[in-house]
Amino acid sequence: MKDYIHKVKYYETDKMGITHHSNYIRWMEEARVDFLDQIGYGYAKLEEDGIISPVVGVECEYKKSTTFDDEVCIRPEIESFNGVKLVIRYTMTNNLTGDLVLKGKSKHCFLSKEGRPVSLRKEFPDFDKVLKDLACDSEDQK
């Protein structure tokens, strides 16, 4: 998988000249959308198949600040997937310095457009397999 690169925009910084903390969550979404595209299950495809995947939780540990024009390398990885809940972890580093910027997670579920839980194993077994195969704890899931 290719990492996602985000270049810090001027409007993403605050009066102190550092990136406002809320932007990191947006970047997690950008990286997640890119990651899903890379594995062949982008949001457009999921929605076409009748699946929505809301965020049910977010965690962020801010390690170092970034500023305008920094390039942030974001590596999303599937931390766990149990067939119902998906946890994606994000490692963000400053491309120039190599400094760790953020460690984060987003937690998701899969629902039908009507808001009912979707069993990927039963209804979308190919997608279920891809997620399980990519999960960092996949040895525990087999």
N, CA, C and O atoms as a GROMACS GRO file, in nm:
protein
  568
    1MET      N    1   0.084  -0.119   0.000
    1MET     CA    2   0.000   0.000   0.000
    1MET      C    3   0.088   0.125   0.000
    1MET      O    4   0.192   0.132   0.066
    2LYS      N    5   0.043   0.220  -0.074
    2LYS     CA    6   0.112   0.348  -0.079
    2LYS      C    7   0.061   0.438   0.034
    2LYS      O    8  -0.059   0.446   0.058
    3ASP      N    9   0.153   0.504   0.104
    3ASP     CA   10   0.114   0.598   0.208
    3ASP      C   11   0.047   0.720   0.145
    3ASP      O   12   0.066   0.748   0.027
    4TYR      N   13  -0.031   0.789   0.224
    4TYR     CA   14  -0.100   0.909   0.178
    4TYR      C   15  -0.019   1.030   0.225
    4TYR      O   16   0.023   1.036   0.341
    5ILE      N   17   0.003   1.125   0.137
    5ILE     CA   18   0.078   1.247   0.171
    5ILE      C   19  -0.018   1.366   0.170
    5ILE      O   20  -0.093   1.387   0.075
    6HIS      N   21  -0.014   1.443   0.279
    6HIS     CA   22  -0.094   1.565   0.288
    6HIS      C   23   0.000   1.682   0.311
    6HIS      O   24   0.083   1.679   0.402
    7LYS      N   25  -0.013   1.785   0.229
    7LYS     CA   26   0.067   1.907   0.246
    7LYS      C   27  -0.018   2.007   0.325
    7LYS      O   28  -0.129   2.040   0.285
    8VAL      N   29   0.036   2.054   0.436
    8VAL     CA   30  -0.039   2.144   0.525
    8VAL      C   31  -0.068   2.275   0.453
    8VAL      O   32   0.023   2.343   0.404
    9LYS      N   33  -0.195   2.310   0.449
    9LYS     CA   34  -0.240   2.434   0.388
    9LYS      C   35  -0.234   2.548   0.491
    9LYS      O   36  -0.241   2.525   0.612
   10TYR      N   37  -0.221   2.669   0.441
   10TYR     CA   38  -0.214   2.785   0.530
   10TYR      C   39  -0.340   2.797   0.616
   10TYR      O   40  -0.332   2.827   0.735
   11TYR      N   41  -0.456   2.774   0.555
   11TYR     CA   42  -0.581   2.788   0.629
   11TYR      C   43  -0.600   2.681   0.737
   11TYR      O   44  -0.689   2.694   0.821
   12GLU      N   45  -0.516   2.576   0.736
   12GLU     CA   46  -0.524   2.473   0.838
   12GLU      C   47  -0.447   2.508   0.965
   12GLU      O   48  -0.451   2.435   1.064
   13THR      N   49  -0.377   2.620   0.960
   13THR     CA   50  -0.300   2.662   1.076
   13THR      C   51  -0.378   2.766   1.158
   13THR      O   52  -0.471   2.830   1.108
   14ASP      N   53  -0.338   2.780   1.283
   14ASP     CA   54  -0.406   2.874   1.370
   14ASP      C   55  -0.322   3.001   1.389
   14ASP      O   56  -0.220   3.019   1.322
   15LYS      N   57  -0.364   3.086   1.479
   15LYS     CA   58  -0.296   3.214   1.502
   15LYS      C   59  -0.151   3.196   1.547
   15LYS      O   60  -0.068   3.285   1.528
   16MET      N   61  -0.121   3.080   1.606
   16MET     CA   62   0.016   3.051   1.651
   16MET      C   63   0.102   2.995   1.539
   16MET      O   64   0.222   2.972   1.558
   17GLY      N   65   0.041   2.972   1.420
   17GLY     CA   66   0.117   2.922   1.306
   17GLY      C   67   0.131   2.770   1.301
   17GLY      O   68   0.203   2.717   1.218
   18ILE      N   69   0.061   2.701   1.392
   18ILE     CA   70   0.066   2.555   1.390
   18ILE      C   71  -0.067   2.499   1.341
   18ILE      O   72  -0.170   2.566   1.346
   19THR      N   73  -0.063   2.377   1.294
   19THR     CA   74  -0.184   2.313   1.243
   19THR      C   75  -0.285   2.295   1.355
   19THR      O   76  -0.252   2.243   1.462
   20HIS      N   77  -0.408   2.339   1.331
   20HIS     CA   78  -0.514   2.321   1.430
   20HIS      C   79  -0.542   2.173   1.446
   20HIS      O   80  -0.546   2.098   1.348
   21HIS      N   81  -0.560   2.129   1.570
   21HIS     CA   82  -0.573   1.987   1.600
   21HIS      C   83  -0.687   1.917   1.526
   21HIS      O   84  -0.678   1.797   1.498
   22SER      N   85  -0.794   1.988   1.492
   22SER     CA   86  -0.908   1.924   1.426
   22SER      C   87  -0.875   1.875   1.285
   22SER      O   88  -0.940   1.785   1.234
   23ASN      N   89  -0.774   1.935   1.224
   23ASN     CA   90  -0.739   1.896   1.087
   23ASN      C   91  -0.684   1.754   1.078
   23ASN      O   92  -0.699   1.688   0.974
   24TYR      N   93  -0.621   1.706   1.183
   24TYR     CA   94  -0.564   1.572   1.178
   24TYR      C   95  -0.673   1.466   1.159
   24TYR      O   96  -0.650   1.364   1.095
   25ILE      N   97  -0.789   1.490   1.215
   25ILE     CA   98  -0.901   1.396   1.197
   25ILE      C   99  -0.947   1.398   1.052
   25ILE      O  100  -0.980   1.294   0.996
   26ARG      N  101  -0.950   1.516   0.991
   26ARG     CA  102  -0.984   1.524   0.848
   26ARG      C  103  -0.882   1.448   0.763
   26ARG      O  104  -0.918   1.380   0.667
   27TRP      N  105  -0.755   1.460   0.799
   27TRP     CA  106  -0.650   1.392   0.724
   27TRP      C  107  -0.662   1.240   0.740
   27TRP      O  108  -0.632   1.165   0.647
   28MET      N  109  -0.706   1.196   0.857
   28MET     CA  110  -0.731   1.053   0.876
   28MET      C  111  -0.837   1.007   0.776
   28MET      O  112  -0.824   0.900   0.716
   29GLU      N  113  -0.941   1.088   0.759
   29GLU     CA  114  -1.045   1.052   0.662
   29GLU      C  115  -0.989   1.050   0.520
   29GLU      O  116  -1.018   0.957   0.444
   30GLU      N  117  -0.910   1.150   0.484
   30GLU     CA  118  -0.850   1.152   0.350
   30GLU      C  119  -0.768   1.025   0.326
   30GLU      O  120  -0.778   0.962   0.221
   31ALA      N  121  -0.687   0.988   0.425
   31ALA     CA  122  -0.602   0.870   0.412
   31ALA      C  123  -0.687   0.743   0.407
   31ALA      O  124  -0.654   0.650   0.333
   32ARG      N  125  -0.795   0.738   0.484
   32ARG     CA  126  -0.884   0.620   0.484
   32ARG      C  127  -0.952   0.604   0.349
   32ARG      O  128  -0.959   0.493   0.296
   33VAL      N  129  -1.002   0.714   0.292
   33VAL     CA  130  -1.066   0.710   0.161
   33VAL      C  131  -0.966   0.661   0.056
   33VAL      O  132  -1.000   0.577  -0.028
   34ASP      N  133  -0.846   0.713   0.060
   34ASP     CA  134  -0.741   0.671  -0.034
   34ASP      C  135  -0.707   0.523  -0.015
   34ASP      O  136  -0.692   0.450  -0.113
   35PHE      N  137  -0.695   0.480   0.109
   35PHE     CA  138  -0.664   0.340   0.141
   35PHE      C  139  -0.772   0.246   0.085
   35PHE      O  140  -0.739   0.145   0.023
   36LEU      N  141  -0.898   0.279   0.108
   36LEU     CA  142  -1.007   0.196   0.058
   36LEU      C  143  -1.008   0.192  -0.095
   36LEU      O  144  -1.035   0.088  -0.154
   37ASP      N  145  -0.977   0.305  -0.158
   37ASP     CA  146  -0.964   0.307  -0.304
   37ASP      C  147  -0.854   0.211  -0.348
   37ASP      O  148  -0.871   0.136  -0.445
   38GLN      N  149  -0.741   0.213  -0.278
   38GLN     CA  150  -0.627   0.128  -0.314
   38GLN      C  151  -0.660  -0.020  -0.304
   38GLN      O  152  -0.609  -0.101  -0.382
   39ILE      N  153  -0.746  -0.057  -0.209
   39ILE     CA  154  -0.778  -0.200  -0.193
   39ILE      C  155  -0.900  -0.240  -0.277
   39ILE      O  156  -0.944  -0.355  -0.272
   40GLY      N  157  -0.952  -0.144  -0.355
   40GLY     CA  158  -1.061  -0.176  -0.446
   40GLY      C  159  -1.201  -0.164  -0.390
   40GLY      O  160  -1.298  -0.210  -0.451
   41TYR      N  161  -1.212  -0.102  -0.272
   41TYR     CA  162  -1.344  -0.088  -0.208
   41TYR      C  163  -1.364   0.056  -0.162
   41TYR      O  164  -1.388   0.082  -0.044
   42GLY      N  165  -1.352   0.150  -0.256
   42GLY     CA  166  -1.371   0.290  -0.223
   42GLY      C  167  -1.513   0.320  -0.178
   42GLY      O  168  -1.604   0.239  -0.196
   43TYR      N  169  -1.530   0.437  -0.120
   43TYR     CA  170  -1.661   0.475  -0.069
   43TYR      C  171  -1.768   0.475  -0.177
   43TYR      O  172  -1.883   0.440  -0.150
   44ALA      N  173  -1.733   0.515  -0.299
   44ALA     CA  174  -1.832   0.516  -0.408
   44ALA      C  175  -1.883   0.374  -0.433
   44ALA      O  176  -2.003   0.353  -0.450
   45LYS      N  177  -1.791   0.277  -0.436
   45LYS     CA  178  -1.831   0.137  -0.457
   45LYS      C  179  -1.916   0.087  -0.340
   45LYS      O  180  -2.018   0.022  -0.361
   46LEU      N  181  -1.872   0.118  -0.218
   46LEU     CA  182  -1.948   0.072  -0.101
   46LEU      C  183  -2.090   0.128  -0.104
   46LEU      O  184  -2.186   0.055  -0.082
   47GLU      N  185  -2.102   0.256  -0.132
   47GLU     CA  186  -2.235   0.318  -0.136
   47GLU      C  187  -2.318   0.261  -0.250
   47GLU      O  188  -2.440   0.244  -0.237
   48GLU      N  189  -2.254   0.232  -0.362
   48GLU     CA  190  -2.324   0.170  -0.475
   48GLU      C  191  -2.377   0.032  -0.435
   48GLU      O  192  -2.484  -0.010  -0.479
   49ASP      N  193  -2.300  -0.038  -0.350
   49ASP     CA  194  -2.342  -0.170  -0.301
   49ASP      C  195  -2.440  -0.160  -0.184
   49ASP      O  196  -2.486  -0.262  -0.132
   50GLY      N  197  -2.472  -0.037  -0.142
   50GLY     CA  198  -2.568  -0.019  -0.034
   50GLY      C  199  -2.509  -0.023   0.105
   50GLY      O  200  -2.581  -0.044   0.203
   51ILE      N  201  -2.378  -0.002   0.115
   51ILE     CA  202  -2.311  -0.004   0.245
   51ILE      C  203  -2.269   0.137   0.285
   51ILE      O  204  -2.215   0.212   0.204
   52ILE      N  205  -2.295   0.172   0.410
   52ILE     CA  206  -2.237   0.293   0.467
   52ILE      C  207  -2.150   0.250   0.585
   52ILE      O  208  -2.175   0.148   0.649
   53SER      N  209  -2.050   0.329   0.611
   53SER     CA  210  -1.956   0.293   0.717
   53SER      C  211  -1.929   0.413   0.806
   53SER      O  212  -1.830   0.483   0.789
   54PRO      N  213  -2.019   0.437   0.901
   54PRO     CA  214  -2.001   0.554   0.987
   54PRO      C  215  -1.884   0.537   1.084
   54PRO      O  216  -1.848   0.426   1.123
   55VAL      N  217  -1.827   0.650   1.121
   55VAL     CA  218  -1.725   0.653   1.225
   55VAL      C  219  -1.798   0.645   1.359
   55VAL      O  220  -1.890   0.722   1.385
   56VAL      N  221  -1.755   0.551   1.443
   56VAL     CA  222  -1.818   0.538   1.575
   56VAL      C  223  -1.722   0.580   1.687
   56VAL      O  224  -1.761   0.584   1.804
   57GLY      N  225  -1.598   0.610   1.650
   57GLY     CA  226  -1.502   0.657   1.750
   57GLY      C  227  -1.374   0.702   1.684
   57GLY      O  228  -1.335   0.652   1.579
   58VAL      N  229  -1.307   0.798   1.749
   58VAL     CA  230  -1.179   0.849   1.701
   58VAL      C  231  -1.089   0.871   1.822
   58VAL      O  232  -1.133   0.920   1.926
   59GLU      N  233  -0.962   0.835   1.806
   59GLU     CA  234  -0.861   0.861   1.909
   59GLU      C  235  -0.742   0.927   1.843
   59GLU      O  236  -0.702   0.891   1.732
   60CYS      N  237  -0.684   1.025   1.911
   60CYS     CA  238  -0.565   1.092   1.860
   60CYS      C  239  -0.467   1.116   1.973
   60CYS      O  240  -0.504   1.162   2.081
   61GLU      N  241  -0.342   1.084   1.948
   61GLU     CA  242  -0.232   1.120   2.037
   61GLU      C  243  -0.141   1.213   1.956
   61GLU      O  244  -0.072   1.169   1.864
   62TYR      N  245  -0.143   1.340   1.991
   62TYR     CA  246  -0.062   1.438   1.919
   62TYR      C  247   0.079   1.435   1.975
   62TYR      O  248   0.100   1.451   2.095
   63LYS      N  249   0.176   1.414   1.886
   63LYS     CA  250   0.316   1.398   1.930
   63LYS      C  251   0.400   1.521   1.901
   63LYS      O  252   0.476   1.566   1.987
   64LYS      N  253   0.388   1.577   1.782
   64LYS     CA  254   0.462   1.698   1.742
   64LYS      C  255   0.373   1.779   1.651
   64LYS      O  256   0.293   1.723   1.575
   65SER      N  257   0.387   1.908   1.658
   65SER     CA  258   0.303   1.993   1.573
   65SER      C  259   0.361   2.003   1.433
   65SER      O  260   0.479   1.977   1.409
   66THR      N  261   0.274   2.043   1.340
   66THR     CA  262   0.315   2.071   1.204
   66THR      C  263   0.279   2.215   1.173
   66THR      O  264   0.200   2.278   1.244
   67THR      N  265   0.338   2.266   1.066
   67THR     CA  266   0.313   2.404   1.026
   67THR      C  267   0.288   2.411   0.876
   67THR      O  268   0.303   2.312   0.804
   68PHE      N  269   0.251   2.529   0.831
   68PHE     CA  270   0.224   2.553   0.689
   68PHE      C  271   0.335   2.497   0.602
   68PHE      O  272   0.454   2.517   0.628
   69ASP      N  273   0.295   2.427   0.498
   69ASP     CA  274   0.382   2.372   0.394
   69ASP      C  275   0.453   2.242   0.434
   69ASP      O  276   0.523   2.184   0.351
   70ASP      N  277   0.436   2.195   0.558
   70ASP     CA  278   0.491   2.064   0.594
   70ASP      C  279   0.420   1.957   0.513
   70ASP      O  280   0.301   1.969   0.483
   71GLU      N  281   0.492   1.853   0.479
   71GLU     CA  282   0.431   1.736   0.417
   71GLU      C  283   0.418   1.629   0.525
   71GLU      O  284   0.516   1.591   0.589
   72VAL      N  285   0.296   1.582   0.542
   72VAL     CA  286   0.269   1.480   0.643
   72VAL      C  287   0.240   1.348   0.573
   72VAL      O  288   0.149   1.338   0.491
   73CYS      N  289   0.319   1.248   0.607
   73CYS     CA  290   0.302   1.114   0.552
   73CYS      C  291   0.208   1.038   0.647
   73CYS      O  292   0.235   1.026   0.766
   74ILE      N  293   0.099   0.987   0.592
   74ILE     CA  294  -0.002   0.918   0.674
   74ILE      C  295  -0.009   0.773   0.629
   74ILE      O  296  -0.034   0.743   0.513
   75ARG      N  297   0.015   0.684   0.725
   75ARG     CA  298   0.008   0.540   0.697
   75ARG      C  299  -0.113   0.481   0.770
   75ARG      O  300  -0.110   0.463   0.892
   76PRO      N  301  -0.220   0.451   0.696
   76PRO     CA  302  -0.334   0.382   0.757
   76PRO      C  303  -0.312   0.231   0.752
   76PRO      O  304  -0.265   0.178   0.651
   77GLU      N  305  -0.347   0.164   0.859
   77GLU     CA  306  -0.339   0.018   0.863
   77GLU      C  307  -0.462  -0.034   0.936
   77GLU      O  308  -0.512   0.029   1.029
   78ILE      N  309  -0.509  -0.148   0.894
   78ILE     CA  310  -0.622  -0.208   0.963
   78ILE      C  311  -0.567  -0.274   1.090
   78ILE      O  312  -0.494  -0.373   1.084
   79GLU      N  313  -0.604  -0.218   1.203
   79GLU     CA  314  -0.559  -0.274   1.330
   79GLU      C  315  -0.637  -0.401   1.362
   79GLU      O  316  -0.580  -0.502   1.405
   80SER      N  317  -0.768  -0.395   1.340
   80SER     CA  318  -0.850  -0.513   1.366
   80SER      C  319  -0.979  -0.505   1.286
   80SER      O  320  -1.029  -0.398   1.251
   81PHE      N  321  -1.031  -0.624   1.259
   81PHE     CA  322  -1.161  -0.636   1.193
   81PHE      C  323  -1.221  -0.768   1.238
   81PHE      O  324  -1.163  -0.875   1.216
   82ASN      N  325  -1.337  -0.760   1.300
   82ASN     CA  326  -1.399  -0.882   1.352
   82ASN      C  327  -1.524  -0.922   1.273
   82ASN      O  328  -1.603  -1.005   1.319
   83GLY      N  329  -1.541  -0.865   1.156
   83GLY     CA  330  -1.658  -0.896   1.075
   83GLY      C  331  -1.768  -0.794   1.091
   83GLY      O  332  -1.856  -0.783   1.005
   84VAL      N  333  -1.764  -0.720   1.200
   84VAL     CA  334  -1.866  -0.618   1.227
   84VAL      C  335  -1.800  -0.482   1.247
   84VAL      O  336  -1.840  -0.383   1.186
   85LYS      N  337  -1.698  -0.479   1.332
   85LYS     CA  338  -1.629  -0.354   1.362
   85LYS      C  339  -1.491  -0.353   1.299
   85LYS      O  340  -1.420  -0.453   1.298
   86LEU      N  341  -1.456  -0.237   1.247
   86LEU     CA  342  -1.328  -0.214   1.182
   86LEU      C  343  -1.254  -0.105   1.258
   86LEU      O  344  -1.311   0.001   1.285
   87VAL      N  345  -1.128  -0.130   1.292
   87VAL     CA  346  -1.045  -0.028   1.356
   87VAL      C  347  -0.925  -0.003   1.264
   87VAL      O  348  -0.849  -0.094   1.231
   88ILE      N  349  -0.911   0.123   1.224
   88ILE     CA  350  -0.797   0.163   1.141
   88ILE      C  351  -0.706   0.250   1.226
   88ILE      O  352  -0.752   0.344   1.291
   89ARG      N  353  -0.578   0.218   1.225
   89ARG     CA  354  -0.482   0.302   1.298
   89ARG      C  355  -0.404   0.384   1.196
   89ARG      O  356  -0.382   0.342   1.082
   90TYR      N  357  -0.362   0.500   1.240
   90TYR     CA  358  -0.292   0.596   1.154
   90TYR      C  359  -0.163   0.636   1.222
   90TYR      O  360  -0.160   0.668   1.341
   91THR      N  361  -0.056   0.634   1.145
   91THR     CA  362   0.071   0.687   1.192
   91THR      C  363   0.106   0.802   1.099
   91THR      O  364   0.116   0.784   0.977
   92MET      N  365   0.123   0.920   1.156
   92MET     CA  366   0.158   1.038   1.076
   92MET      C  367   0.298   1.082   1.112
   92MET      O  368   0.333   1.097   1.229
   93THR      N  369   0.378   1.104   1.008
   93THR     CA  370   0.513   1.154   1.029
   93THR      C  371   0.539   1.274   0.939
   93THR      O  372   0.479   1.287   0.833
   94ASN      N  373   0.628   1.360   0.984
   94ASN     CA  374   0.670   1.474   0.905
   94ASN      C  375   0.768   1.422   0.800
   94ASN      O  376   0.872   1.365   0.834
   95ASN      N  377   0.736   1.441   0.673
   95ASN     CA  378   0.818   1.386   0.564
   95ASN      C  379   0.959   1.444   0.563
   95ASN      O  380   1.053   1.375   0.523
   96LEU      N  381   0.976   1.567   0.606
   96LEU     CA  382   1.107   1.631   0.602
   96LEU      C  383   1.195   1.586   0.718
   96LEU      O  384   1.312   1.552   0.700
   97THR      N  385   1.137   1.586   0.839
   97THR     CA  386   1.217   1.557   0.959
   97THR      C  387   1.211   1.411   1.002
   97THR      O  388   1.299   1.364   1.073
   98GLY      N  389   1.106   1.340   0.959
   98GLY     CA  390   1.086   1.203   1.004
   98GLY      C  391   1.023   1.193   1.142
   98GLY      O  392   1.002   1.083   1.193
   99ASP      N  393   0.992   1.308   1.202
   99ASP     CA  394   0.933   1.309   1.336
   99ASP      C  395   0.793   1.250   1.336
   99ASP      O  396   0.715   1.272   1.243
  100LEU      N  397   0.763   1.173   1.440
  100LEU     CA  398   0.628   1.123   1.459
  100LEU      C  399   0.539   1.240   1.497
  100LEU      O  400   0.569   1.312   1.592
  101VAL      N  401   0.432   1.259   1.423
  101VAL     CA  402   0.341   1.372   1.443
  101VAL      C  403   0.217   1.329   1.521
  101VAL      O  404   0.172   1.399   1.612
  102LEU      N  405   0.162   1.213   1.485
  102LEU     CA  406   0.037   1.169   1.547
  102LEU      C  407   0.025   1.018   1.537
  102LEU      O  408   0.066   0.956   1.439
  103LYS      N  409  -0.034   0.961   1.642
  103LYS     CA  410  -0.079   0.822   1.639
  103LYS      C  411  -0.229   0.828   1.664
  103LYS      O  412  -0.273   0.889   1.762
  104GLY      N  413  -0.307   0.767   1.578
  104GLY     CA  414  -0.451   0.776   1.594
  104GLY      C  415  -0.522   0.650   1.549
  104GLY      O  416  -0.462   0.558   1.494
  105LYS      N  417  -0.653   0.648   1.575
  105LYS     CA  418  -0.739   0.537   1.536
  105LYS      C  419  -0.876   0.591   1.499
  105LYS      O  420  -0.921   0.692   1.553
  106SER      N  421  -0.940   0.522   1.406
  106SER     CA  422  -1.082   0.547   1.382
  106SER      C  423  -1.151   0.412   1.385
  106SER      O  424  -1.099   0.311   1.337
  107LYS      N  425  -1.270   0.413   1.443
  107LYS     CA  426  -1.348   0.290   1.457
  107LYS      C  427  -1.475   0.303   1.374
  107LYS      O  428  -1.538   0.409   1.372
  108HIS      N  429  -1.510   0.194   1.304
  108HIS     CA  430  -1.621   0.197   1.210
  108HIS      C  431  -1.707   0.072   1.222
  108HIS      O  432  -1.663  -0.032   1.272
  109CYS      N  433  -1.830   0.085   1.176
  109CYS     CA  434  -1.916  -0.031   1.159
  109CYS      C  435  -1.969  -0.025   1.016
  109CYS      O  436  -1.942   0.070   0.944
  110PHE      N  437  -2.044  -0.125   0.976
  110PHE     CA  438  -2.099  -0.130   0.841
  110PHE      C  439  -2.250  -0.145   0.852
  110PHE      O  440  -2.301  -0.235   0.919
  111LEU      N  441  -2.320  -0.055   0.785
  111LEU     CA  442  -2.466  -0.052   0.791
  111LEU      C  443  -2.524  -0.049   0.650
  111LEU      O  444  -2.459  -0.008   0.554
  112SER      N  445  -2.649  -0.093   0.642
  112SER     CA  446  -2.724  -0.075   0.517
  112SER      C  447  -2.768   0.071   0.513
  112SER      O  448  -2.756   0.143   0.612
  113LYS      N  449  -2.818   0.115   0.398
  113LYS     CA  450  -2.866   0.253   0.387
  113LYS      C  451  -2.983   0.279   0.481
  113LYS      O  452  -3.013   0.394   0.515
  114GLU      N  453  -3.049   0.170   0.524
  114GLU     CA  454  -3.161   0.182   0.618
  114GLU      C  455  -3.112   0.187   0.762
  114GLU      O  456  -3.192   0.203   0.854
  115GLY      N  457  -2.982   0.175   0.782
  115GLY     CA  458  -2.925   0.184   0.916
  115GLY      C  459  -2.916   0.052   0.990
  115GLY      O  460  -2.889   0.050   1.111
  116ARG      N  461  -2.936  -0.059   0.920
  116ARG     CA  462  -2.926  -0.191   0.984
  116ARG      C  463  -2.784  -0.245   0.967
  116ARG      O  464  -2.721  -0.224   0.863
  117PRO      N  465  -2.732  -0.315   1.070
  117PRO     CA  466  -2.598  -0.374   1.057
  117PRO      C  467  -2.589  -0.470   0.939
  117PRO      O  468  -2.682  -0.545   0.909
  118VAL      N  469  -2.474  -0.466   0.872
  118VAL     CA  470  -2.449  -0.553   0.757
  118VAL      C  471  -2.344  -0.656   0.796
  118VAL      O  472  -2.239  -0.621   0.851
  119SER      N  473  -2.371  -0.781   0.768
  119SER     CA  474  -2.273  -0.887   0.786
  119SER      C  475  -2.192  -0.898   0.657
  119SER      O  476  -2.240  -0.953   0.558
  120LEU      N  477  -2.071  -0.844   0.659
  120LEU     CA  478  -1.988  -0.849   0.539
  120LEU      C  479  -1.956  -0.994   0.502
  120LEU      O  480  -1.950  -1.028   0.384
  121ARG      N  481  -1.936  -1.078   0.603
  121ARG     CA  482  -1.904  -1.218   0.576
  121ARG      C  483  -2.013  -1.285   0.492
  121ARG      O  484  -1.983  -1.363   0.402
  122LYS      N  485  -2.138  -1.253   0.520
  122LYS     CA  486  -2.250  -1.314   0.448
  122LYS      C  487  -2.283  -1.241   0.318
  122LYS      O  488  -2.304  -1.303   0.214
  123GLU      N  489  -2.288  -1.108   0.325
  123GLU     CA  490  -2.336  -1.031   0.211
  123GLU      C  491  -2.227  -0.984   0.114
  123GLU      O  492  -2.253  -0.965  -0.005
  124PHE      N  493  -2.105  -0.965   0.166
  124PHE     CA  494  -1.994  -0.917   0.083
  124PHE      C  495  -1.866  -0.993   0.122
  124PHE      O  496  -1.772  -0.933   0.173
  125PRO      N  497  -1.865  -1.124   0.097
  125PRO     CA  498  -1.753  -1.206   0.144
  125PRO      C  499  -1.616  -1.166   0.088
  125PRO      O  500  -1.515  -1.182   0.156
  126ASP      N  501  -1.611  -1.113  -0.034
  126ASP     CA  502  -1.482  -1.071  -0.090
  126ASP      C  503  -1.424  -0.954  -0.011
  126ASP      O  504  -1.305  -0.952   0.020
  127PHE      N  505  -1.508  -0.857   0.020
  127PHE     CA  506  -1.464  -0.741   0.099
  127PHE      C  507  -1.424  -0.786   0.240
  127PHE      O  508  -1.324  -0.740   0.294
  128ASP      N  509  -1.503  -0.874   0.299
  128ASP     CA  510  -1.474  -0.928   0.431
  128ASP      C  511  -1.335  -0.992   0.432
  128ASP      O  512  -1.256  -0.970   0.525
  129LYS      N  513  -1.305  -1.071   0.330
  129LYS     CA  514  -1.176  -1.140   0.322
  129LYS      C  515  -1.060  -1.041   0.309
  129LYS      O  516  -0.957  -1.057   0.374
  130VAL      N  517  -1.077  -0.940   0.225
  130VAL     CA  518  -0.971  -0.840   0.209
  130VAL      C  519  -0.941  -0.773   0.342
  130VAL      O  520  -0.825  -0.758   0.379
  131LEU      N  521  -1.045  -0.731   0.413
  131LEU     CA  522  -1.025  -0.664   0.542
  131LEU      C  523  -0.957  -0.758   0.642
  131LEU      O  524  -0.865  -0.717   0.713
  132LYS      N  525  -1.002  -0.881   0.648
  132LYS     CA  526  -0.942  -0.977   0.742
  132LYS      C  527  -0.796  -1.005   0.706
  132LYS      O  528  -0.711  -1.016   0.794
  133ASP      N  529  -0.768  -1.018   0.576
  133ASP     CA  530  -0.630  -1.045   0.534
  133ASP      C  531  -0.536  -0.928   0.564
  133ASP      O  532  -0.418  -0.949   0.591
  134LEU      N  533  -0.588  -0.806   0.558
  134LEU     CA  534  -0.505  -0.689   0.584
  134LEU      C  535  -0.494  -0.652   0.731
  134LEU      O  536  -0.409  -0.570   0.768
  135ALA      N  537  -0.577  -0.710   0.814
  135ALA     CA  538  -0.578  -0.675   0.956
  135ALA      C  539  -0.447  -0.718   1.021
  135ALA      O  540  -0.397  -0.828   0.998
  136CYS      N  541  -0.392  -0.627   1.101
  136CYS     CA  542  -0.266  -0.654   1.170
  136CYS      C  543  -0.278  -0.772   1.266
  136CYS      O  544  -0.180  -0.841   1.293
  137ASP      N  545  -0.399  -0.794   1.318
  137ASP     CA  546  -0.419  -0.907   1.409
  137ASP      C  547  -0.484  -1.024   1.335
  137ASP      O  548  -0.555  -1.105   1.396
  138SER      N  549  -0.458  -1.033   1.203
  138SER     CA  550  -0.525  -1.134   1.121
  138SER      C  551  -0.492  -1.276   1.167
  138SER      O  552  -0.573  -1.367   1.145
  139GLU      N  553  -0.379  -1.297   1.230
  139GLU     CA  554  -0.347  -1.431   1.279
  139GLU      C  555  -0.447  -1.475   1.385
  139GLU      O  556  -0.478  -1.593   1.397
  140ASP      N  557  -0.498  -1.378   1.462
  140ASP     CA  558  -0.596  -1.410   1.567
  140ASP      C  559  -0.734  -1.435   1.508
  140ASP      O  560  -0.821  -1.492   1.575
  141GLN      N  561  -0.756  -1.393   1.383
  141GLN     CA  562  -0.891  -1.398   1.326
  141GLN      C  563  -0.915  -1.523   1.241
  141GLN      O  564  -1.027  -1.544   1.196
  142LYS      N  565  -0.814  -1.605   1.219
  142LYS     CA  566  -0.829  -1.720   1.130
  142LYS      C  567  -0.868  -1.844   1.206
  142LYS      O  568  -0.885  -1.950   1.147
   0.00000   0.00000   0.00000
